[in-house]
């Protein structure tokens, strides 16, 4: 798949930043409370945020493909 709109790099960076935020909250919360469910919840949110951001940029790329006639 070609990246005509140069969204691949920015989507990856933003997805990593979002998932790193939730992973940092997971680790900090676990160190503070020792609650394993909290750790697993925020790690799942980190994974979900990565997938959501990548999916949003995939949709944006498709939308730009439909708009751009070239």
HELIX and SHEET records of a PDB file:
HELIX    1   1 UNK A    8  UNK A   33  1                                  26    
HELIX    2   2 UNK A   36  UNK A   67  1                                  32    
END                                                                             
